[in-house]
Amino acid sequence: MVDKNGSAIGYVARNLLLSLFIVTTILFALSCYFVLRSTARNRFLSSTFSSKSFVDDLNLKKVVTRERDEHCSRCVKDGPLKVYMYNMDPEFHFGLLDWNKKGSSVWPDVKKYIPPYPGGLNLQHSIEYWLTLDLLASEYENAPREVAAKRVYNSTEADVIFVPFFSSLSYNRFSKVNPHQKISRNKDLQRKLVSFLTVQEEWKRSGGRDHVVLAHHPNSMLDARNKLFPAMFILSDFGRYPPTVANVEKDVIAPYKHVIKGYENDSSGFDSRPILLYFQGAIYRKDGGFVRQELFYLLQDEKDVHFSFGSVRNGGINKASQGMHNSKFCLNIAGDTPSSNRLFDAIASHCVPVIISDDIELPFEDVIDYSEFSVFVRTSDALKENFLVKLIRGISKEEWTRMWNRLQEVEKHYEFHFPSKPDDAVQMIWQAIARKVPSVKMRIHKSRRYSGSASETGKESRWSSLIPRSFW
């Protein structure tokens, strides 16, 4: 009887297990079915809308390209950049222009008189002059213009601290040692600048990280740069700076002020510019500038290429203006440093730049796409026989015209004005500085992480009372 009952119970148990297995299998199969069905539906939807998304992306890119330069001021979302400027002695700024202060003010009244800046090649590195004037003008109430930077008088309210030292002018005019001097005036001013800055409360508060120091000429601030490197430098390139002192993450690249005459009311076109490729300037240069000499030998026999020595003397600037205005493409070749004013002369001439400088950093490249109006050629390719000319001749009239039109749209970003105008070079530099402010603040905050520690101060930190003595 027991065997019979046990046999019955075993039979029932086996049936229950079998039923449970079958139900589980069915549920698993159904779940797989619904998962696969959902995935297939998503793929169908993705493929259905992919072409639409692609078109939308193209349209968006066109809109961004068209509107980017019209609305560059949007880069500064919280109003003008707040700038505190040191009231430094005129010997650092307008005194270098032979301006003498009247009364107690160290600044000229720019509503009544603007000290003139020397012309010629001095102008190409004059950004310090334009930025300082713009700050002084920002003080005036009811100014009938938009401003990208506003001077404030409480340094704790400022986004950045502006150092008004005309370092490029100091180098250009006062770098030679006169017979009665032990050191040049330029070197003496740098020594005084370092002494002045490093005792200021503003410098101590941030370690100089929120200070803006202008050193646009590659040879300016040679003695002070290694002592002031925590600051944000405004430079033309990084050619003569080690990356520990200046780099693209910390500093700002600003444009040269073009020297040649701008091309106003330009009605020229592809067919009315007879010169294919234009270069006029110093051919024999040091460092990376060797490429100029090599290109001269490669291009000197090309009939529609102008490649010759030139300088500012004997009407050189007027000759260069005429030459660029009559050329389709203008060479911008590395010289002693990666950058050259010829790029900005070319932009002002609506002559499509051909950039041969592997290490160049370009102004405002985070908001401006230079490939839309420039041709970039690697140095190694440019030095191959017939490579450069073949490349340039292969650019169609339609493609050149597109770049030529774009040049006329972006040229305003490289023009310096006083008073500044919306999205001109002055305001674009301020906006570039403003985009660095978040990273500046982050570096300042990081520098304070252990500022209260015993290892930093040599004393017990403010948290030491909370730490068990066994951990000391």
Order of alpha helices (4+ residues) and beta strands (2+ residues): alpha-beta-alpha-beta-beta-alpha-alpha-alpha-beta-beta-beta-beta-alpha-beta-alpha-beta-alpha-beta-beta-alpha-alpha-alpha-alpha-alpha
